[in-house]
Amino acid sequence: MRTAPIRPAEVAFTAEGTPYSPQFGDVYHSQAGAWDQARHVFLARNGLPQRWAGRERFVILETGFGLGNNFLATWQAWRGAPSHARCDRLVFVSIEKHPPEREDLARALAGSPQPALAEALVQAWPLLTPDLHRLEFDAGRVQLLLAFGDIAGWLPELVLEADAFFLDGFSPARNPDMWQPHELQRLGRLAAPGATAATWSVARGVRDALSGAGFEVSKAPGFAGKRDMTVARFAPRFTPQRAPAALRTPKGPREALVVGAGLAGCAAAWALARQGWSCRVFDREPAPAMATSGNEGGLFHGTFQGDDGLHARWHRAAALRTEALVRPWIAEGRVAGSIDGFIRLEGRLADTEALEQLAASGLPAGYLQWLDAAAAREASGLALPHGGWFYPGGGWLAPRTLAATWLAQAGASFDGGRDVSAVLRQGRLWQLLDAAGSVLAEAPVVVLANALNAADLALGAQAGEPAAPVWPVSAVRGQTTLLPEHAPGLRSARLPVSGAGYVLPPRDGWVLCGATSQHHDPDAHLRESDHSHNLQRLAALCGSAPEVDATSLRGRVGWRMVAPDRLPLVGAVPDLAAAASMSRLDQPRFVPRLADEHGGLFVLAALGSRGITTAALAAEVLASWVTGAPCPVGADLRDALDAARFVVRERRRGARPGGQADD
């Protein structure tokens, strides 16, 4: 997906006080009232709130968020219904090319009939970056997914099944790009069986496009003096073919077993619990987060690339999600850390070149800024050698406290001291086996989140004896160093800084720096040489070397699981035998899986050195896959994370997955 800078909406007001867009020369809603219009056109004509009664999940896709009145009216209708007359979870997905700035949104919603809901939306309003932003209300039971960008770019990227469509936006005459027939015809791919659609427009092109997408189209009485409006119901002559990895709600009990209690496993349990699933978490250690996730602290932040490629978009989306989650947890004392910003030194760029790149990116200052050497020194309190990128929403966290918070919020049971040696499918259930072959537990879904051991368990679950691993991964050894805060010559950082190495602000009298990076190194002992290496890097950051004896320093050794492309492994485990029998595999989403309508085997691993940043969003991608909920990232990002991507790459190189190379 190609992204473009977000141009915020221009919000003005007519003499009557109706919000107006100078960009499009049109009002945001009828003078008769935004909420009355929302109730008449979009709620009532989609059969709401009656249609969502008793549903586990109800998904609405809107094609123009505007100022959010349709969402607010829908949220209020959900809130106002008795518990038996509403869905357990309401998911409202909306596309907006020109979202308002927070201040303009607050001004436009100042007279809302539901001021508390409007204020909650304003407070949760995200930065205007070209991403899919997830906002949660009412303890996560109401979710708003905001896709900022052009509809032509987002409709092919959404991974969901919508039960209702709100076709809104400025009129086709004022904003023709949004109402293009080939765009509206994409709605059929996103429609759940029996989905409905409604719009105030009765333009012939709109009606014909809906018919072409498989909808039965008719007219209904319009709103506020408008004679007619359009309503539609999805009734295609044939069922659209979906990829095997398409979202589907599994049948049977909503129970999962998670193997591994580090950041990945605890995040997986938390994300599944947010979708109404119960989890048991297993780990060979007696307590959670005792391996690499037990480090004293670690960085979290986004990244930046001039072309805004997959890695930049993934880490930006993940960092924004993590920031939104952990801010209140830090304030409540649940998670140790701070979000005071983060500096990534960049010695290759001159100030003018960096500022030109930043201006071209269009990224808001709330996400990314350039600090010259003087400004970077002032912000960090260190004698930094040059300037760098400043991420205001970045910071550091203690991963053990984050994992504990996720596990507690999930309400998951923890089974420590349990070494899972094999995973076996028996009928509709997956079993965890110990070294003696005894069954530890069974459930419809198993999530492998135990780093390198996940690859062995996934391979053992395959039919036959595959000749190749399910995915290529490696272990990277890292050693961190802890220094006394008041060690002679040590300067304390005001915020985390990274360059060749990194340093965190003091915590409990200690300063953490690091870390080494060594492939194929199984040594679990602290090494003086690695402490010396970390101290040399620290001296380059701080401008002076601390006067300490490297032989007496504390630290920690851990191993990070890394995939060749430095992206996580997320999703259903591929079925190597079934993939080998297929003559053509072009995309990961078409690779057969060890999963069906009753459940399956999944993986969340290879978070590498970015686990704190990416675990939450990666877990939510996994949970959407397991449960059938809308995916919180676009299809290209989901494909990039897909655990089956290496099966496709091997095929492209002429090797059949799990077998020998083709002639």
C-alpha angles and dihedrals in degrees: 000000000000113000131205132195114276114247107206121231121262107228119196132157134235122231088265091055097254114145110252135190116221087190093064101020091234140108122252092231143352118291086239089075139286095239095048088049091049092050095046101040107029109021103036095039091051090052094251139193090011096059096059095053111127094001121138090218136002120195125201123188117200123190098206124029096187108165095342100253094131090053093047092049090049092048091050091050090051092048093047095053121090113257092254091052099055139059121265091237130022116201116191114188118189135177120212126174095187110032117183124249113255093255093052091047091052091049093049093048096044091107097044116147086227104045095172092056092044091051091049090054092048092049092050094045109132133222113278099253125140094257142106104263121201117210121181131203136175093029092311096304090112113051128185117197110193117196107197112201143050119332090228089061098041105043093067090045101053115104106199147094112240122209093193137018125212104198102197138145138101115325121284089246092056099035107024096162092068093053099046110144094231089055095049090048088063089069091081090067090055098043123110117217108286094013118163134211135198137184137165089229121096095180111148093232092055093049093046092049092053090050089051089052092058101266127135103228129206141154130254133183111288131228133260099002095324106128100212143016133185127256127177143180126208108244108146121188088231131021112255112244113244130197116261088246093054118125116277132165108240121232122235133030119353097233131131138183116215120202110207130035102213124106092294096049096042091047090050092053090048094049093047091048089054086060092051099264128135120223142194115203121208128195135167090226121078094239136029123270097016097136125056091327088065095073116131092244146338143190129262125188144122128259136230133220127172093232093043091231130179096283094049094047094045095050093043092052091045094048093049091050093048092048092052091049102045102041093081092039091056090048090050092049095244096116125038114226143068140251102210096127137277133238123214109193116228114189097171096067130076115220094251093049092049093049091050091053091048093050091049092051093058090211113154122251089242088070106032139011135167118235120194118220095273094048092046091052091049093049096045102035089227132113092246116187095226145347130285150171116303119207108195092194095050128094143126135290138188100242095206091060091046092052091048091051092051092048092049094048090049091056085220124161116239122219107192127186091033115129110200109211101174144008118217133182116226113179109304095343136078118221131207113217131196126219091277092053094252118145112250095182143327135215140151092260133041123186117201107212099150100111115229094003088062089072092055093048092047091050092048091053092060123103114255121352110307114210094214135048120260089242135358113248137156137201118240117198117220131184123196127198129220119205130188107257093234098044110144112267095014117129117204117231119228090209135006117286131187135187122131085345134002141237131198129209115266119281126187091344097310137100120212121210135164162025138212121198118208127165122213093011115135097176109128096186126102109252127210090214091058092049089052090050091052091047092053091053091046090054090054090054098042099038092237138057119243114239102238139131107249091206092064099047127116123227146136139250124213141154126236121207109227132186119211092253093046093238127120124261109240134166144031115345111252121246102233096192093051091045091051091057094055117097095210135029115173103158135027092239090067096053112112115247141209087247139086140171091296098053138281152199116299138178137212110177147111095070087151116186092337099067096121091051100043108028097088098049093039089053091050090051088052093047091051089053093049097044105032094245120145111282114250092219134048124270094256092055092046090052090049090055096039112127088221095059093099091055088061093045092052090051091051089053089054100258123121111229111260092005145067128303117271119249 
